[in-house]
């Protein structure tokens, strides 16, 4: 993909006006409970408790009977485990219940109308999901069209690597699921051929998981995952040429870079300072304890010759003021000073932002180009409508009030154009006080 993209600069209100999808938990629960209701209703309609096993040791099932049992079992699986699909349940439900509807109608079951209601409910809910997704993508696209002003920006190799990785995600799962589904269908066809067009089972195992029901579920999962990969690819394709300068946290996605105001981190450029051991130390430490650093900035090391506590305290007041915007000067729970009216971390951006389908790769602006912290950076995270009601609380670090002990000195930030003072500590990083 091209490493020169169009630079878009939405205003704060443009960004905040982009629509979000509704709560994913609500969608999942609604779809799943509708599925449970359909299965229960069908059981009642068919008087499932009266199905007595045939007296003979084996029964031969015609393909239609096998299909009825297979589809019904898939519906039972959905009622048991459908919630685990998350939002994808909205698309699994109409497929499963339409299959049940068709095969039960062909078999003349009395549960046919119940399956029909289940299938139509599923279609309605899936339609709502599709509409919300398309609406968001359309708004993002029209905003991009409006903001295009011919500005171009060069994208670094780490961001391109992260973009490639995000697009490839899920492809392996699709291939594995497809192979499993094909093998199961092949097995079923062999069983059918060996039985002369019928499948013979012992009556007590008639509702045990059959090859055809498992094959059906594997095929459905293949289609769901493939559709998600394809939808992501399609959404990305439409906005692949863009880099968005993000004006704040009020938009439809969230990423660590959008929160400007706390200290303790290091930008990529700062980490390239001579003698810096911060990146090395961060990589050496157990990353499982703080896997978040890869998406955000690099954590500072207290003993780094370039960014350690001694380095902060060795700066004279003039040098400190000049560097006041560097996050490494400040404690991880301290605000980083910013001037009046400034509303965002200048330089935070998203590569190829296309709404929730492809939420964009977090990038930093550096001189004439943009790049990511690493090629393994995660894409931004979708913020759904209920979450947007307030700023994400989990984005704020734990607030620990600064101690009065161990103060080294106090620096007035006024001459640098920032409100308040910096309080430096002998054994810690500086705190910003208003
Ligand atoms: Zn360092």
Boltz pocket constraint, residues with backbone or C-beta under 6 A from the ligand:
constraints:
  - pocket:
      binder: B
      contacts: [[A, 270], [A, 271], [A, 275], [A, 276], [A, 277], [A, 278], [A, 279], [A, 300], [A, 301], [A, 304], [A, 305], [A, 306], [A, 307], [A, 308]]
      max_distance: 6.0
